[in-house]
Amino acid sequence: MGAKKRQVMRGWALVLSCAFLAFGLAQPAAAQVEGMPKVIDGDTIEIEGQAIRLFGIDAPEMGQTCRIRENLYDCGMVARTALLDLTAGTPVTCKVVPLGTKDISPDGAPGRCTAAGYDLSEGMAYTGWALAERTASERYIVYEERARDAGRGLWKGDFVAPWDWRGGKRLPEAGQTN
């Protein structure tokens, strides 16, 4: 093959590669992380030094207060404990969800994580200790609704959605209305 023909073929290969990347036709494979998790909070774990946010859900923040009857409690700590229970002694596998860089927060990259084949986001929504993050996925809405209907987890009392709590909204004091 002549030098000119090789140069033209390299040029077309470069053009096609750029087109695949520009139009999203060539998606990089999702990174996978496996190992024993360190549970950070109700929707964040760390495996092998990599922080991973459970995809599709949002759990109360550490220090966030919720109420059952007139009793306040740290629902962020309880959500963390629920995730500890779901992962206790079990290696976890997470596939990092290939989203835009805007989706990677200081809390970690979003990942679909399983413990012994069980979807951790599903478990957290089903037990009522996390809400479905509707802007990310509709997959966990049904589990959140089942928890609400059964009065499990957060749905036993009053709470502020985690995204509203991070925005500064708090439960009213006893005897006040919001």
N, CA and C atoms as an extended XYZ file, in Angstrom:
534
Properties=species:S:1:pos:R:3:atomname:S:1:resname:S:1:resid:I:1 pbc="F F F"
N         0.854       -1.162        0.000 N   MET     1
C         0.000        0.000        0.000 CA  MET     1
C         0.902        1.226        0.000 C   MET     1
N         0.560        2.204       -0.809 N   GLY     2
C         1.370        3.402       -0.930 CA  GLY     2
C         1.208        4.319        0.268 C   GLY     2
N         2.177        5.215        0.445 N   ALA     3
C         2.174        6.148        1.568 CA  ALA     3
C         0.947        7.052        1.535 C   ALA     3
N         0.561        7.515        0.350 N   LYS     4
C        -0.587        8.413        0.228 CA  LYS     4
C        -1.877        7.701        0.642 C   LYS     4
N        -2.029        6.439        0.222 N   LYS     5
C        -3.233        5.680        0.566 CA  LYS     5
C        -3.312        5.441        2.084 C   LYS     5
N        -2.165        5.130        2.730 N   ARG     6
C        -2.133        4.939        4.196 CA  ARG     6
C        -2.530        6.224        4.891 C   ARG     6
N        -2.059        7.354        4.395 N   GLN     7
C        -2.370        8.648        4.998 CA  GLN     7
C        -3.868        8.939        4.887 C   GLN     7
N        -4.474        8.656        3.755 N   VAL     8
C        -5.917        8.868        3.564 CA  VAL     8
C        -6.696        7.952        4.509 C   VAL     8
N        -6.273        6.684        4.623 N   MET     9
C        -6.979        5.738        5.499 CA  MET     9
C        -6.874        6.178        6.959 C   MET     9
N        -5.702        6.658        7.382 N   ARG    10
C        -5.546        7.177        8.749 CA  ARG    10
C        -6.472        8.356        8.975 C   ARG    10
N        -6.578        9.221        7.969 N   GLY    11
C        -7.461       10.385        8.068 CA  GLY    11
C        -8.909        9.972        8.257 C   GLY    11
N        -9.384        8.985        7.466 N   TRP    12
C       -10.758        8.503        7.610 CA  TRP    12
C       -10.971        7.828        8.962 C   TRP    12
N        -9.986        7.089        9.418 N   ALA    13
C       -10.098        6.436       10.732 CA  ALA    13
C       -10.243        7.490       11.826 C   ALA    13
N        -9.497        8.571       11.730 N   LEU    14
C        -9.580        9.655       12.702 CA  LEU    14
C       -10.958       10.324       12.643 C   LEU    14
N       -11.442       10.581       11.440 N   VAL    15
C       -12.766       11.206       11.273 CA  VAL    15
C       -13.850       10.317       11.857 C   VAL    15
N       -13.817        9.018       11.565 N   LEU    16
C       -14.829        8.100       12.089 CA  LEU    16
C       -14.756        7.986       13.603 C   LEU    16
N       -13.551        7.932       14.158 N   SER    17
C       -13.395        7.875       15.613 CA  SER    17
C       -13.992        9.105       16.267 C   SER    17
N       -13.721       10.270       15.720 N   CYS    18
C       -14.274       11.518       16.265 CA  CYS    18
C       -15.798       11.522       16.166 C   CYS    18
N       -16.331       11.013       15.057 N   ALA    19
C       -17.787       10.968       14.874 CA  ALA    19
C       -18.421       10.047       15.911 C   ALA    19
N       -17.827        8.883       16.132 N   PHE    20
C       -18.370        7.964       17.130 CA  PHE    20
C       -18.394        8.616       18.510 C   PHE    20
N       -17.321        9.276       18.875 N   LEU    21
C       -17.253        9.932       20.177 CA  LEU    21
C       -18.205       11.108       20.258 C   LEU    21
N       -18.269       11.917       19.225 N   ALA    22
C       -19.122       13.107       19.233 CA  ALA    22
C       -20.592       12.748       19.316 C   ALA    22
N       -20.993       11.678       18.679 N   PHE    23
C       -22.408       11.304       18.661 CA  PHE    23
C       -22.741       10.228       19.682 C   PHE    23
N       -21.798        9.914       20.540 N   GLY    24
C       -22.065        8.964       21.614 CA  GLY    24
C       -22.217        7.530       21.147 C   GLY    24
N       -21.750        7.219       19.954 N   LEU    25
C       -21.894        5.861       19.448 CA  LEU    25
C       -20.891        4.917       20.088 C   LEU    25
N       -19.796        5.457       20.550 N   ALA    26
C       -18.786        4.636       21.214 CA  ALA    26
C       -18.780        5.006       22.690 C   ALA    26
N       -19.519        4.264       23.495 N   GLN    27
C       -19.571        4.507       24.925 CA  GLN    27
C       -18.449        3.726       25.598 C   GLN    27
N       -17.685        4.375       26.474 N   PRO    28
C       -16.678        3.611       27.186 CA  PRO    28
C       -17.349        2.618       28.127 C   PRO    28
N       -16.729        1.495       28.322 N   ALA    29
C       -17.285        0.501       29.237 CA  ALA    29
C       -17.335        1.071       30.641 C   ALA    29
N       -18.406        0.747       31.353 N   ALA    30
C       -18.552        1.227       32.722 CA  ALA    30
C       -17.488        0.573       33.593 C   ALA    30
N       -16.851        1.376       34.417 N   ALA    31
C       -15.856        0.852       35.340 CA  ALA    31
C       -16.563        0.010       36.394 C   ALA    31
N       -15.911       -1.027       36.831 N   GLN    32
C       -16.484       -1.883       37.859 CA  GLN    32
C       -15.528       -1.944       39.028 C   GLN    32
N       -16.087       -1.830       40.221 N   VAL    33
C       -15.310       -1.885       41.446 CA  VAL    33
C       -15.923       -2.969       42.320 C   VAL    33
N       -15.076       -3.802       42.908 N   GLU    34
C       -15.557       -4.868       43.775 CA  GLU    34
C       -14.750       -4.890       45.052 C   GLU    34
N       -15.420       -5.257       46.141 N   GLY    35
C       -14.718       -5.410       47.400 CA  GLY    35
C       -15.622       -5.192       48.593 C   GLY    35
N       -15.008       -5.204       49.757 N   MET    36
C       -15.751       -4.974       50.993 CA  MET    36
C       -15.968       -3.471       51.128 C   MET    36
N       -17.214       -3.051       51.290 N   PRO    37
C       -17.498       -1.614       51.326 CA  PRO    37
C       -17.302       -0.998       52.703 C   PRO    37
N       -16.956        0.253       52.683 N   LYS    38
C       -17.004        1.083       53.882 CA  LYS    38
C       -18.227        1.968       53.663 C   LYS    38
N       -19.210        1.868       54.550 N   VAL    39
C       -20.440        2.639       54.402 CA  VAL    39
C       -20.217        4.032       54.973 C   VAL    39
N       -20.391        5.040       54.134 N   ILE    40
C       -20.181        6.432       54.527 CA  ILE    40
C       -21.474        7.028       55.072 C   ILE    40
N       -22.551        6.867       54.318 N   ASP    41
C       -23.872        7.331       54.757 CA  ASP    41
C       -24.916        6.455       54.068 C   ASP    41
N       -26.167        6.861       54.059 N   GLY    42
C       -27.236        6.016       53.539 CA  GLY    42
C       -27.245        5.804       52.046 C   GLY    42
N       -26.427        6.556       51.309 N   ASP    43
C       -26.376        6.348       49.863 CA  ASP    43
C       -24.966        6.457       49.294 C   ASP    43
N       -23.969        6.338       50.160 N   THR    44
C       -22.578        6.437       49.702 CA  THR    44
C       -21.731        5.358       50.373 C   THR    44
N       -20.946        4.667       49.544 N   ILE    45
C       -20.001        3.681       50.058 CA  ILE    45
C       -18.637        3.982       49.463 C   ILE    45
N       -17.642        3.343       50.028 N   GLU    46
C       -16.284        3.446       49.501 CA  GLU    46
C       -15.743        2.034       49.337 C   GLU    46
N       -15.201        1.763       48.156 N   ILE    47
C       -14.570        0.468       47.892 CA  ILE    47
C       -13.205        0.746       47.289 C   ILE    47
N       -12.185        0.135       47.885 N   GLU    48
C       -10.821        0.306       47.375 CA  GLU    48
C       -10.454        1.776       47.206 C   GLU    48
N       -10.909        2.612       48.136 N   GLY    49
C       -10.577        4.034       48.106 CA  GLY    49
C       -11.414        4.868       47.162 C   GLY    49
N       -12.352        4.252       46.449 N   GLN    50
C       -13.204        4.991       45.515 CA  GLN    50
C       -14.596        5.187       46.128 C   GLN    50
N       -15.004        6.463       46.248 N   ALA    51
C       -16.337        6.779       46.758 CA  ALA    51
C       -17.356        6.567       45.642 C   ALA    51
N       -18.458        5.904       45.998 N   ILE    52
C       -19.520        5.622       45.035 CA  ILE    52
C       -20.859        5.981       45.667 C   ILE    52
N       -21.618        6.779       44.936 N   ARG    53
C       -22.954        7.180       45.345 CA  ARG    53
C       -23.938        6.208       44.706 C   ARG    53
N       -24.821        5.601       45.501 N   LEU    54
C       -25.781        4.647       44.957 CA  LEU    54
C       -26.680        5.348       43.950 C   LEU    54
N       -26.717        4.820       42.753 N   PHE    55
C       -27.455        5.419       41.645 CA  PHE    55
C       -28.964        5.328       41.879 C   PHE    55
N       -29.668        6.423       41.582 N   GLY    56
C       -31.124        6.417       41.543 CA  GLY    56
C       -31.843        6.684       42.840 C   GLY    56
N       -31.091        6.877       43.930 N   ILE    57
C       -31.728        7.154       45.220 CA  ILE    57
C       -31.042        8.325       45.908 C   ILE    57
N       -31.724        8.845       46.929 N   ASP    58
C       -31.157        9.900       47.767 CA  ASP    58
C       -31.608        9.620       49.193 C   ASP    58
N       -30.663        9.438       50.095 N   ALA    59
C       -30.953        9.122       51.495 CA  ALA    59
C       -30.692       10.355       52.361 C   ALA    59
N       -31.298       10.394       53.548 N   PRO    60
C       -31.041       11.522       54.450 CA  PRO    60
C       -29.552       11.685       54.737 C   PRO    60
N       -29.161       12.918       54.953 N   GLU    61
C       -27.767       13.233       55.263 CA  GLU    61
C       -27.459       12.914       56.727 C   GLU    61
N       -26.203       12.639       57.021 N   MET    62
C       -25.798       12.430       58.408 CA  MET    62
C       -26.114       13.715       59.173 C   MET    62
N       -26.745       13.566       60.319 N   GLY    63
C       -27.131       14.729       61.120 CA  GLY    63
C       -28.508       15.284       60.771 C   GLY    63
N       -29.130       14.773       59.722 N   GLN    64
C       -30.476       15.230       59.365 CA  GLN    64
C       -31.472       14.651       60.355 C   GLN    64
N       -32.376       15.485       60.841 N   THR    65
C       -33.355       15.008       61.815 CA  THR    65
C       -34.709       14.783       61.159 C   THR    65
N       -35.358       13.737       61.646 N   CYS    66
C       -36.711       13.381       61.246 CA  CYS    66
C       -37.502       13.202       62.540 C   CYS    66
N       -38.798       12.953       62.408 N   ARG    67
C       -39.630       12.858       63.612 CA  ARG    67
C       -40.593       11.682       63.496 C   ARG    67
N       -40.709       10.963       64.603 N   ILE    68
C       -41.773        9.979       64.781 CA  ILE    68
C       -42.532       10.441       66.005 C   ILE    68
N       -43.814       10.687       65.800 N   ARG    69
C       -44.679       11.325       66.804 CA  ARG    69
C       -44.029       12.662       67.172 C   ARG    69
N       -43.636       12.860       68.400 N   GLU    70
C       -42.976       14.122       68.781 CA  GLU    70
C       -41.482       13.936       69.013 C   GLU    70
N       -40.971       12.754       68.688 N   ASN    71
C       -39.568       12.442       68.949 CA  ASN    71
C       -38.704       12.666       67.709 C   ASN    71
N       -37.680       13.514       67.864 N   LEU    72
C       -36.714       13.734       66.787 CA  LEU    72
C       -35.630       12.657       66.861 C   LEU    72
N       -35.131       12.260       65.717 N   TYR    73
C       -34.036       11.303       65.660 CA  TYR    73
C       -33.161       11.618       64.448 C   TYR    73
N       -31.924       11.142       64.472 N   ASP    74
C       -30.984       11.358       63.373 CA  ASP    74
C       -31.278       10.314       62.292 C   ASP    74
N       -32.157       10.683       61.347 N   CYS    75
C       -32.546        9.723       60.305 CA  CYS    75
C       -31.403        9.463       59.327 C   CYS    75
N       -30.447       10.371       59.231 N   GLY    76
C       -29.264       10.119       58.414 CA  GLY    76
C       -28.451        8.962       58.973 C   GLY    76
N       -28.326        8.929       60.291 N   MET    77
C       -27.597        7.836       60.950 CA  MET    77
C       -28.365        6.523       60.798 C   MET    77
N       -29.680        6.570       60.908 N   VAL    78
C       -30.476        5.352       60.763 CA  VAL    78
C       -30.389        4.842       59.326 C   VAL    78
N       -30.414        5.744       58.336 N   ALA    79
C       -30.272        5.335       56.938 CA  ALA    79
C       -28.903        4.685       56.720 C   ALA    79
N       -27.878        5.244       57.322 N   ARG    80
C       -26.534        4.652       57.213 CA  ARG    80
C       -26.535        3.245       57.812 C   ARG    80
N       -27.189        3.093       58.959 N   THR    81
C       -27.278        1.792       59.614 CA  THR    81
C       -28.028        0.788       58.731 C   THR    81
N       -29.067        1.245       58.036 N   ALA    82
C       -29.817        0.363       57.128 CA  ALA    82
C       -28.908       -0.133       56.000 C   ALA    82
N       -28.073        0.755       55.461 N   LEU    83
C       -27.148        0.346       54.401 CA  LEU    83
C       -26.063       -0.576       54.960 C   LEU    83
N       -25.623       -0.329       56.186 N   LEU    84
C       -24.678       -1.244       56.835 CA  LEU    84
C       -25.292       -2.639       56.934 C   LEU    84
N       -26.575       -2.699       57.271 N   ASP    85
C       -27.263       -3.974       57.396 CA  ASP    85
C       -27.341       -4.699       56.047 C   ASP    85
N       -27.625       -3.960       54.982 N   LEU    86
C       -27.727       -4.570       53.653 CA  LEU    86
C       -26.385       -5.080       53.129 C   LEU    86
N       -25.291       -4.522       53.613 N   THR    87
C       -23.964       -4.898       53.116 CA  THR    87
C       -23.147       -5.720       54.118 C   THR    87
N       -23.687       -5.997       55.284 N   ALA    88
C       -22.934       -6.630       56.366 CA  ALA    88
C       -22.212       -7.899       55.926 C   ALA    88
N       -20.887       -7.849       55.966 N   GLY    89
C       -20.057       -9.006       55.679 CA  GLY    89
C       -20.109       -9.496       54.242 C   GLY    89
N       -20.672       -8.695       53.348 N   THR    90
C       -20.845       -9.127       51.961 CA  THR    90
C       -20.038       -8.252       51.015 C   THR    90
N       -19.248       -8.857       50.142 N   PRO    91
C       -18.574       -8.047       49.129 CA  PRO    91
C       -19.609       -7.366       48.231 C   PRO    91
N       -19.277       -6.187       47.774 N   VAL    92
C       -20.182       -5.397       46.940 CA  VAL    92
C       -19.529       -5.196       45.577 C   VAL    92
N       -20.350       -5.253       44.548 N   THR    93
C       -19.909       -4.972       43.182 CA  THR    93
C       -20.646       -3.742       42.699 C   THR    93
N       -19.911       -2.751       42.213 N   CYS    94
C       -20.516       -1.523       41.693 CA  CYS    94
C       -20.054       -1.296       40.269 C   CYS    94
N       -21.008       -0.997       39.417 N   LYS    95
C       -20.706       -0.585       38.049 CA  LYS    95
C       -20.971        0.907       37.982 C   LYS    95
N       -19.916        1.668       37.766 N   VAL    96
C       -20.048        3.117       37.706 CA  VAL    96
C       -20.898        3.466       36.491 C   VAL    96
N       -21.907        4.294       36.710 N   VAL    97
C       -22.827        4.696       35.652 CA  VAL    97
C       -22.163        5.790       34.829 C   VAL    97
N       -21.974        5.562       33.531 N   PRO    98
C       -21.298        6.564       32.701 CA  PRO    98
C       -22.221        7.734       32.388 C   PRO    98
N       -22.183        8.745       33.238 N   LEU    99
C       -22.961        9.957       33.051 CA  LEU    99
C       -22.007       11.101       32.775 C   LEU    99
N       -22.538       12.279       32.633 N   GLY   100
C       -21.705       13.462       32.418 CA  GLY   100
C       -20.910       13.818       33.657 C   GLY   100
N       -19.902       14.639       33.492 N   THR   101
C       -19.059       15.037       34.619 CA  THR   101
C       -19.847       15.821       35.659 C   THR   101
N       -20.970       16.433       35.282 N   LYS   102
C       -21.803       17.168       36.251 CA  LYS   102
C       -22.416       16.216       37.280 C   LYS   102
N       -22.492       14.915       36.962 N   ASP   103
C       -23.101       13.946       37.852 CA  ASP   103
C       -22.124       13.415       38.897 C   ASP   103
N       -20.847       13.730       38.740 N   ILE   104
C       -19.863       13.279       39.718 CA  ILE   104
C       -19.727       14.368       40.768 C   ILE   104
N       -20.088       14.010       41.995 N   SER   105
C       -20.061       14.971       43.087 CA  SER   105
C       -18.915       14.630       44.028 C   SER   105
N       -18.686       15.492       45.019 N   PRO   106
C       -17.661       15.152       46.013 CA  PRO   106
C       -17.987       13.852       46.749 C   PRO   106
N       -19.276       13.468       46.721 N   ASP   107
C       -19.687       12.226       47.369 CA  ASP   107
C       -19.320       10.996       46.554 C   ASP   107
N       -18.892       11.187       45.313 N   GLY   108
C       -18.473       10.066       44.500 CA  GLY   108
C       -19.222        9.966       43.194 C   GLY   108
N       -18.754        9.055       42.366 N   ALA   109
C       -19.399        8.788       41.084 CA  ALA   109
C       -20.631        7.924       41.329 C   ALA   109
N       -21.688        8.102       40.533 N   PRO   110
C       -22.872        7.256       40.715 CA  PRO   110
C       -22.590        5.836       40.248 C   PRO   110
N       -23.106        4.858       40.993 N   GLY   111
C       -22.891        3.462       40.621 CA  GLY   111
C       -24.078        2.590       40.963 C   GLY   111
N       -24.288        1.575       40.139 N   ARG   112
C       -25.298        0.544       40.430 CA  ARG   112
C       -24.563       -0.535       41.218 C   ARG   112
N       -24.951       -0.689       42.464 N   CYS   113
C       -24.214       -1.567       43.367 CA  CYS   113
C       -25.080       -2.718       43.852 C   CYS   113
N       -24.457       -3.896       43.920 N   THR   114
C       -25.152       -5.082       44.414 CA  THR   114
C       -24.314       -5.761       45.485 C   THR   114
N       -25.015       -6.374       46.421 N   ALA   115
C       -24.392       -7.211       47.447 CA  ALA   115
C       -25.035       -8.584       47.303 C   ALA   115
N       -24.239       -9.577       46.968 N   ALA   116
C       -24.742      -10.932       46.707 CA  ALA   116
C       -25.877      -10.902       45.687 C   ALA   116
N       -25.752      -10.035       44.680 N   GLY   117
C       -26.736       -9.938       43.621 CA  GLY   117
C       -27.936       -9.055       43.923 C   GLY   117
N       -28.007       -8.522       45.137 N   TYR   118
C       -29.146       -7.699       45.551 CA  TYR   118
C       -28.840       -6.224       45.315 C   TYR   118
N       -29.706       -5.533       44.600 N   ASP   119
C       -29.539       -4.117       44.255 CA  ASP   119
C       -29.686       -3.271       45.534 C   ASP   119
N       -28.610       -2.608       45.930 N   LEU   120
C       -28.624       -1.837       47.168 CA  LEU   120
C       -29.552       -0.618       47.098 C   LEU   120
N       -29.649        0.021       45.942 N   SER   121
C       -30.568        1.159       45.812 CA  SER   121
C       -32.010        0.689       46.000 C   SER   121
N       -32.326       -0.457       45.427 N   GLU   122
C       -33.658       -1.037       45.585 CA  GLU   122
C       -33.936       -1.308       47.063 C   GLU   122
N       -32.972       -1.900       47.739 N   GLY   123
C       -33.137       -2.214       49.158 CA  GLY   123
C       -33.352       -0.988       50.014 C   GLY   123
N       -32.603        0.071       49.732 N   MET   124
C       -32.750        1.298       50.530 CA  MET   124
C       -34.105        1.963       50.282 C   MET   124
N       -34.564        1.956       49.033 N   ALA   125
C       -35.881        2.533       48.739 CA  ALA   125
C       -36.989        1.661       49.323 C   ALA   125
N       -36.856        0.347       49.206 N   TYR   126
C       -37.876       -0.585       49.685 CA  TYR   126
C       -38.047       -0.513       51.206 C   TYR   126
N       -36.937       -0.380       51.916 N   THR   127
C       -37.027       -0.309       53.380 CA  THR   127
C       -37.462        1.073       53.863 C   THR   127
N       -37.526        2.024       52.938 N   GLY   128
C       -38.007        3.356       53.293 CA  GLY   128
C       -36.935        4.304       53.784 C   GLY   128
N       -35.662        3.922       53.661 N   TRP   129
C       -34.590        4.779       54.162 CA  TRP   129
C       -33.928        5.606       53.074 C   TRP   129
N       -34.478        5.571       51.867 N   ALA   130
C       -34.020        6.434       50.781 CA  ALA   130
C       -35.204        6.714       49.869 C   ALA   130
N       -35.139        7.850       49.201 N   LEU   131
C       -36.168        8.235       48.240 CA  LEU   131
C       -35.629        8.023       46.825 C   LEU   131
N       -36.544        7.745       45.906 N   ALA   132
C       -36.150        7.603       44.504 CA  ALA   132
C       -35.734        8.971       43.983 C   ALA   132
N       -34.630        9.003       43.296 N   GLU   133
C       -34.138       10.233       42.681 CA  GLU   133
C       -34.703       10.257       41.257 C   GLU   133
N       -35.865       10.858       41.125 N   ARG   134
C       -36.638       10.784       39.891 CA  ARG   134
C       -35.933       11.380       38.677 C   ARG   134
N       -35.042       12.321       38.879 N   THR   135
C       -34.323       12.920       37.741 CA  THR   135
C       -33.272       11.970       37.183 C   THR   135
N       -32.879       10.967       37.964 N   ALA   136
C       -31.849       10.020       37.519 CA  ALA   136
C       -32.459        8.769       36.892 C   ALA   136
N       -33.544        8.269       37.508 N   SER   137
C       -34.115        7.013       37.053 CA  SER   137
C       -35.519        6.854       37.635 C   SER   137
N       -36.385        6.164       36.916 N   GLU   138
C       -37.721        5.852       37.426 CA  GLU   138
C       -37.754        4.483       38.089 C   GLU   138
N       -36.661        3.770       38.004 N   ARG   139
C       -36.601        2.375       38.456 CA  ARG   139
C       -36.997        2.188       39.925 C   ARG   139
N       -36.646        3.118       40.793 N   TYR   140
C       -36.833        2.899       42.226 CA  TYR   140
C       -38.105        3.542       42.781 C   TYR   140
N       -38.878        4.192       41.932 N   ILE   141
C       -40.114        4.846       42.391 CA  ILE   141
C       -41.074        3.830       42.992 C   ILE   141
N       -41.249        2.690       42.354 N   VAL   142
C       -42.188        1.682       42.846 CA  VAL   142
C       -41.791        1.203       44.247 C   VAL   142
N       -40.496        1.085       44.519 N   TYR   143
C       -40.043        0.635       45.842 CA  TYR   143
C       -40.285        1.717       46.889 C   TYR   143
N       -40.068        2.971       46.507 N   GLU   144
C       -40.373        4.079       47.412 CA  GLU   144
C       -41.873        4.089       47.735 C   GLU   144
N       -42.706        3.919       46.719 N   GLU   145
C       -44.163        3.929       46.931 CA  GLU   145
C       -44.601        2.786       47.839 C   GLU   145
N       -44.007        1.622       47.668 N   ARG   146
C       -44.342        0.483       48.544 CA  ARG   146
C       -43.963        0.778       49.987 C   ARG   146
N       -42.812        1.386       50.191 N   ALA   147
C       -42.383        1.749       51.547 CA  ALA   147
C       -43.345        2.778       52.148 C   ALA   147
N       -43.721        3.773       51.345 N   ARG   148
C       -44.670        4.793       51.824 CA  ARG   148
C       -45.993        4.144       52.203 C   ARG   148
N       -46.529        3.308       51.328 N   ASP   149
C       -47.823        2.668       51.582 CA  ASP   149
C       -47.792        1.769       52.812 C   ASP   149
N       -46.646        1.151       53.071 N   ALA   150
C       -46.511        0.259       54.229 CA  ALA   150
C       -46.052        0.994       55.487 C   ALA   150
N       -45.696        2.279       55.372 N   GLY   151
C       -45.228        3.042       56.529 CA  GLY   151
C       -43.868        2.593       57.031 C   GLY   151
N       -42.976        2.219       56.107 N   ARG   152
C       -41.641        1.773       56.507 CA  ARG   152
C       -40.655        2.939       56.508 C   ARG   152
N       -39.629        2.821       57.343 N   GLY   153
C       -38.520        3.771       57.341 CA  GLY   153
C       -38.955        5.195       57.596 C   GLY   153
N       -38.533        6.100       56.729 N   LEU   154
C       -38.857        7.523       56.859 CA  LEU   154
C       -40.358        7.756       56.910 C   LEU   154
N       -41.105        6.873       56.274 N   TRP   155
C       -42.549        7.047       56.142 CA  TRP   155
C       -43.299        6.747       57.442 C   TRP   155
N       -42.583        6.366       58.505 N   LYS   156
C       -43.213        6.172       59.815 CA  LYS   156
C       -43.559        7.506       60.462 C   LYS   156
N       -42.953        8.574       59.982 N   GLY   157
C       -43.155        9.877       60.619 CA  GLY   157
C       -43.001       11.004       59.630 C   GLY   157
N       -42.445       12.108       60.114 N   ASP   158
C       -42.262       13.307       59.291 CA  ASP   158
C       -40.793       13.459       58.930 C   ASP   158
N       -40.547       13.923       57.712 N   PHE   159
C       -39.177       14.155       57.268 CA  PHE   159
C       -39.182       15.196       56.157 C   PHE   159
N       -38.009       15.722       55.913 N   VAL   160
C       -37.784       16.626       54.789 CA  VAL   160
C       -36.986       15.823       53.764 C   VAL   160
N       -37.372       15.903       52.499 N   ALA   161
C       -36.620       15.193       51.455 CA  ALA   161
C       -35.152       15.624       51.521 C   ALA   161
N       -34.227       14.685       51.338 N   PRO   162
C       -32.803       15.024       51.469 CA  PRO   162
C       -32.373       16.215       50.609 C   PRO   162
N       -32.882       16.314       49.370 N   TRP   163
C       -32.496       17.427       48.495 CA  TRP   163
C       -33.013       18.753       49.037 C   TRP   163
N       -34.178       18.748       49.703 N   ASP   164
C       -34.694       19.976       50.321 CA  ASP   164
C       -33.909       20.299       51.589 C   ASP   164
N       -33.531       19.264       52.348 N   TRP   165
C       -32.755       19.472       53.571 CA  TRP   165
C       -31.409       20.099       53.240 C   TRP   165
N       -30.753       19.603       52.182 N   ARG   166
C       -29.477       20.196       51.767 CA  ARG   166
C       -29.668       21.652       51.338 C   ARG   166
N       -30.869       21.964       50.858 N   GLY   167
C       -31.185       23.337       50.454 CA  GLY   167
C       -31.564       24.241       51.615 C   GLY   167
N       -31.574       23.717       52.839 N   GLY   168
C       -31.829       24.541       54.019 CA  GLY   168
C       -33.178       24.340       54.688 C   GLY   168
N       -34.059       23.549       54.104 N   LYS   169
C       -35.379       23.312       54.707 CA  LYS   169
C       -35.242       22.369       55.890 C   LYS   169
N       -35.980       22.670       56.967 N   ARG   170
C       -35.944       21.836       58.174 CA  ARG   170
C       -37.366       21.545       58.633 C   ARG   170
N       -37.505       20.516       59.446 N   LEU   171
C       -38.792       20.228       60.061 CA  LEU   171
C       -39.154       21.356       61.010 C   LEU   171
N       -40.437       21.678       61.115 N   PRO   172
C       -40.821       22.697       62.089 CA  PRO   172
C       -40.650       22.156       63.508 C   PRO   172
N       -40.455       23.064       64.435 N   GLU   173
C       -40.362       22.671       65.850 CA  GLU   173
C       -41.708       22.102       66.288 C   GLU   173
N       -41.719       21.364       67.374 N   ALA   174
C       -42.963       20.788       67.891 CA  ALA   174
C       -44.007       21.889       68.087 C   ALA   174
N       -45.207       21.630       67.602 N   GLY   175
C       -46.292       22.594       67.766 CA  GLY   175
C       -46.369       23.653       66.667 C   GLY   175
N       -45.347       23.741       65.801 N   GLN   176
C       -45.366       24.706       64.702 CA  GLN   176
C       -45.727       23.979       63.417 C   GLN   176
N       -46.189       24.740       62.452 N   THR   177
C       -46.437       24.153       61.136 CA  THR   177
C       -45.457       24.744       60.152 C   THR   177
N       -45.158       24.005       59.138 N   ASN   178
C       -44.184       24.442       58.132 CA  ASN   178
C       -44.806       25.314       57.091 C   ASN   178
